[in-house]
Amino acid sequence: MIRKTALIATGIAIGAGCATLGQQARAVIGAPAQAASADTYKNLSLFGDVFDKVRADYVEKPDEQKLVENAINGMLTSLDPHSSYLDAKAFKDMRTQTEGKFGGLGIEVTQEDGLVKVVTPIDDTPASRAGIMSGDLIGAIDDETVQGMTLNQAVDKMRGAINTPVKLTLFRGKNKDKVEVKLVRAEIHIKSVRSRKQGDDIAYVRISQFNEETAEGLRAAMAKAQQEIPADKFKGYILDLRNNPGGLLDQSIQVVNSFIDKGEIVSTRGRNADETQRYNARGSGDLSKGKPVVVLINGGSASASEIVAGALQDHKRATLIGTRSFGKGSVQTIIPLGGSSGALRLTTARYYTPSGRTIQAKGIDPDMIILQDVPDELKGKDDTKGEASLKGHLKTGDEEKTGSQAYVPPDEAKDKQLTAAVELLHGKPRAQILAEQSKEVAKDTTKPPSKAAN
């Protein structure tokens, strides 16, 4: 989840406020506060000493700017998996991506144990067409190991000129089976919202990520559906958020606002109580005109997707079908540093659903758990471990939950979650749908093993 902000000017006021607070604290608390401050400056002095030694005595002349940038990034990545330093180029690339257009392969990634982990491939991109899956670990790019690279460096290496080839070495599943994939870079223009009629009486809306075009795209899709489907036959909406890695906070809020007309959508809570912000429905309200809504989620649904799913579930405005979501319940603020210094991507808050639930390292549990039939060659390789498996993730106590299945069949006819959503909107009782799904699972597990041909 990304919150965009510009703190170049306000940073001066913030700094001054902290200085004033520091003077007051010394007057009241005295020696302990001064000692803490002294320890901090002592550690900064230590960093300066190490930097000078490296600059003067390293076997080869180092790039001093890179030394400083890597030190900053090391400090940030030690906080949690989602904080990082963006140099000027990475900052520009990030802004381009949130605008919905960039060059590359079309993969949302994070970092885990020194490797680059696929959160999800983006719809209709080289990555999705090549069969790259959520949970795949990228070990090498063009035969160069990613060990030792920062996440930004690995992403930069995967990007390049359009129509140029790149080879990824992947490790897949529990056994980390090695898979090599050759792709061709393309211009990635993310159309975050796609829609169609599902049969003659249901509007299917797929949101692949939350960028600057998402809310407007959803409104257009809903208006089109209401024109194409007569009101007396319109059964409702299917909102597909499966394998959606998230994106912009404001867009997720507007998406929820399209289905409710009042009440809280999400709250964000920082380190201090006075930093709590609450976002409520407003404006034109429920554009769906009260029609039933089913939301599809799975182990690849993260961040902004979880805000939407959690809010609609808490308001009892939608039925959630699928598997538990990823569990990324933190907000990253992009803080520009001015000039050509790039920006910080800093975790500044956790977010909570309207009922006060935290999603961090827990995820959203669907109202109806429906598992897909996974091809034999992908079994054991189709699950995401979730936020709780990421090294250094923000803790939420003893109730953390791992990820879940993230497989979506390419053949719509075999998509059991989509089928269940259609049946529910057509009036089939929830208990009957779940019972039939359970029978199918039981039948599948009792099938005799296939005999090999002699």
N, C-alpha and C positions, 0 to 999 in steps of 0.2 A: 504494500500500500504506500503510495507516494503522495505526500502533501507538498505542493509547490509553494515556495515563498521567496521573497527577496529581502534579505536582511543586510544589504550593503550599507544603507543609510541608518537603519535602526540599530545596527550593531554598535554604533558610537554611543547611543543612548543606553543600550543594554550594558555596555562596558562601564559607563559612568555610574549607573545604578549599582552595579556590583562593587565598585570602588567605595561608594558611599556606605553601602551595607557593611563592607569590610571594616571601615572606621568605627561604626557603631558596635560591631561584634567585638572588636578589640577592647572597647570601653567597658562592655558588660562582662565578657568572658575572660579577657585578659590573656595570660600566658599560654594556655592550651591552643588558642586560635593562632597566636603568633608562632608557636612551635610548629603547628601544622603547615603554616605558610612557609616557614623556613625550610621544612623538609621538602616541600614542593620545589622551591628554588634550588635546593641542593641537588635534587634529582635532575632538574633542567641543566644545571651546571655539569653534572655527570654526562648527560647526553652531549653537551658541547665538547667536553674533553674527548669522548669517544669519537665524535665526528672529526675533530682535529687530527686525532691519531690515524684514523682511516685515511683521511685526505693526504696526510703527510707520508705515511709509511706503507700503504698497501702496495703490493707487488706491481700493480699497473695503475696508471692514473685513472681514478674513478670519475664517473659523471656526477658532479656534486648535486645537481638538481635532482637526479634520480635517487641519490642517497636520501635526500630530504623527503622526497615524495614517498619513497618506500617506507621510510620511518613513520611518516604520518599515516600511511595506509595500514602499517602493522599495528599502530595504536588503535585505529578504528576497528579493524577486523578482529582484534582481540576482545572487543566489547560484545559482539553478537554477529551472526552470519550475514546480516543485512546492512550493517554500517560499513562505509568505505569512503575512500578519497577518490574523487574524479578529477583527473587532470583536464586541461582545457579541451583536448580532443574528445575525451570520454564524456565530458559535460555536454559538449555540442551534440555528440551522438545520442545521448540520453534525451535531450530536448527534441531531436529529430524523431526518435522512436515514439515519444508520447504524442507527437503530431500525427503519427500514423504512417510514416513513410521513411524507409531506410534501406541500405544495401546489405545483403548478407544471406544467411541460411534460413532464418526464421525459427530460432530456438530460444526459449526462455530458460535461463540457467542460473544456478547458484554454485557455491563451492563447498566441498565436503572432503575432509581428510586429504587435502592437497590436490584432489581431482575436481573436475568441473562436472556438476550433476545437472541433468536435464530435468527441469520442472515440468515443462510441456513443450511439444512442438506446436507452432502456430499454424492454424488451418491454411491449407492451400499454399504451402511454401515448399521449397526444396526439401526441408527437413521432414515435414509430414509426408510428402510423397515418397521419400526414401525409407519410410518405416521406422524412423527414430522414435523412441518411446519414452514416456515419463519414467524417471528413475534410472535411465541409462547413465553410466559414468563415462565421461570423455577422458581418456588417458593420454591421447596424443593427437596433434593436429599436423597433418602433413609429415607424419613420422617424428615430430618433435614433441617430447613429453611435456605435459602441462605442469608436472611437478616443478615447483619453484616459481611458476608464473602467478601473478595476481589474477583475480577474476577479470579485471578490466583488460589485462594483457591478453588473456586467452580469447576474450570476446573480440578484441581488436584483430587478433590473428585469424579468426574465423570470417571476419569481414574482408572485403576486397573488391576489386573491379568486377563489374557484372560480366557474366559468362566465363569466368575463370574457374578452374577446378580446385577442389579441396578434398582431402581425405581425412576422415575422422576414424580413430581407433576407439571403439566402445567396449565397455565391460557391462554385461547385462545379467540381471537376475542374482539370486543368492550365491550361485557358483561363479559369478563374474565371468561368464562365457565371453570370449573375445569375438567381437564383430567388427569388420572393417567396412566402412561405407564411403563411397565416392559420390560427391555432390558437385553441382555447378551453382556458383553464386548467382543470385538474381536480385532485382530490385524488389524489396519487400514493401508492398503497399498494403497495409493492414486495413481491410474493411472489417471493422470490429463487429458489425451487426449484419447478419444475413437472415432472411425470413422467407417463408413460403406457406401455402395452405397445406395443412395435413389432412388429407381427405377433402371433404367439402365443408366442414364445419368447425375446424380448429386452426388457430394461428400458431405456427411453430416459429420461434425466434431464437436464433443462436447468437450468443455474445461470446466472442473468442478472447477478448481482453478489453480493458477499460482505458481507452485513450480519449483524446479531445473530441472525437467524433461520435462517441458511443451514445450519449443521451439523445442527441438529435437523431441519430440513426434509429434508435428504438422508437422514438415518437413517430418517425416517418413509417416505420414498419407497422406500428399499431394503427395508424391512420389508413394505410393501404389495406390492412386486413379488414377493417370496419367497412371499407368501400366494397371489398370483394365478397364478404360473407354477410348475408342478410341477418339482421339483428335477432330475428326470431329463431334462426337456425344456429347461431353462433354459440358453440359449447364452451369456449374458453381459450386460454393461452398456455402453451408449453414454452417455458423459458429455459433454454439449455445453457448451463454454465459449466458443463463438464470440461475438465482440462483447461479451464480459464485461469491463468496465473495471477490475475489482478490488474492493478494499474492505478489510476487516479482516484483519489478519495471523493472529490466533488462529483465525478461522473457516477460512482456507485450510489451516492445519495440521490442524484436526480433519477436514476433508474428506479429506485425504491419509490420515490415520490410519484412516479407514473402509475403506481398501483395502489397507493393509499392517499387519503385526503387529510389526515391529521395524525398527530402523535410523533413520538421520537423515532428517528431512524437509526442513529448510532451516537455513541459518546466516545470521546477520546480523553484519556487521563494520563497526564505526564507525571513527573516526579513529585511536583507540589500540587496541593489540592486546588489552588487558585488557577491552575493551568487546565482544568477540566473544561471541555467544550461539548455542548450538546447540539445536535443537528436535527431539526424537526421538519416534518412535511409542511409545505406551503405552496402558494401559487395556484395553479389550475387543478391540482389534486389528481384524483384517480382517473386517468385517461382510459382505463380499460372498462369503465362504466360498470364496475362491479362484477364483471365476468369471472368465473373461476380460473385459478392459476395453478399450474404444476411447475415446480422448479426441479430440474435435473442437476445433481451434483455427483462428484466422485473424488477419489484421492488426489486428483490433479486440480481441483477447484480451490483456489487460494486467495487470501487477502480480500480484495474488493469483492470477489465472488462470494466470500463468506459473509461479508457485511450485508449483501443483498439477500442471500439465503436466510441468514439469521434474523434479519428485520422482518421479512415477509412471514417467516415461521412464527416469530413472537407475536405479530399482529394477527395471527391466524388467517392471514390473507392468501396463503399458498400452502399446498401440500408438497413436501420435499420427497423426491424419489431418487434412489441410487445408493451410494456408499458414503462413508464418513469423509468429510473434506480434509484438506491438508493441515490446517491448524496454524496459519500464520496470522497472529492477532496483534501485530505491531505496526506502527505508523513511522515511515521514514520521511523526514523533512529534507528537501534539497536546499542547501544554504550556499548561495554563490559567494565566492571569496574575493571577487573584484578583479578587474584587469584580465590577465591571462593566467590567473592562479587556479582556475577550475572551481570546484565546489565540494562541499561535504555532503554525503548521503548519510544522515545521522538518525538513528532510532530515537524519537523524542516522546513517544506515547504508546500506550496500548489502547486498543479499541474494544468496546463492549456493545453487546446487542441491547435493544430497548429494555429487556427484562433484567439487564445487569450481568448477563453471562459473559465471561471471557472466552475467547476462541483460541487464545495462545496455547499451542502445544496440546490442544484438545480437539479442535475442529468442530464442525456442525454435524450432528447425527441426523440422518434423514428420518422422516416419519414412516417411510416404507423402504426397508433395505431390500434391494433387488440386485443380485449378482449376475454378471454376464457369463455366458458360456465362452470360455477362453480356449482357443485352439491349443492342441497338445504341445506344439512347438514353443508356445509362449507361456505355458503354465509355470508359475513360480517367478515369472519375469514381469508380471503385469501390475504389481503393486507398487505404490509409493510408500516410503517409510514415514513421510510426514515431517512436520516441523520438529516434533519431539526427538527425532533422530539426528538433527543437525547439531554438530559440535558447537557449544557456546550459546545455545538458544536461551532466550529468556524463560526462566522457570515459573511455573504456576502451581507448585505444590506437588502432592502425591498422586493427583488424578490425571496425569498426562496420558495421552492416548496416541498410539502409532497411526500410521497412514492406512490406506485401504486400496482396493482395486481401482485402477485408473484406465482400464481397457474399454474402448468403445468400438464395437464391430463396424468395419467399413460398409457392410451390407445392412441397410436400414431394416430389412426384413428380419435380421437376426438380433436386432437391438432390443433386448428384453425390457430395459428401462423405459425406452420410448414407447414400446407396446403397452406397458403398464400405465403410462401417463395417458395414452389415448383411451384405454379401457376405463380409467377412472373418470375422465371427462365425459365419457359416454354413459356414465351412470352405474358401472359395475361396482359392487361393494368392495371396499378395501380388503376386508377379510377374505373374500373369494379370490381376489387377485393374488394375495400372498399365499393362500392355500394352494392355488394352481402352480405358482412358482415353486413352492416347496416340493410338490409332487414331481415336477420336472427335474429338480435337483436330485431328488431321491432316485428317480428313474435313471438319470445319467450315471450316478455312482454305482448302480447295480448292474450296469451293462457288462456282459462278459468281455474279456480282452479280445481284441481282434487277432485272428490267426495269421501268421506270416505265410506267404505263399512259398511252396517248395519248388 
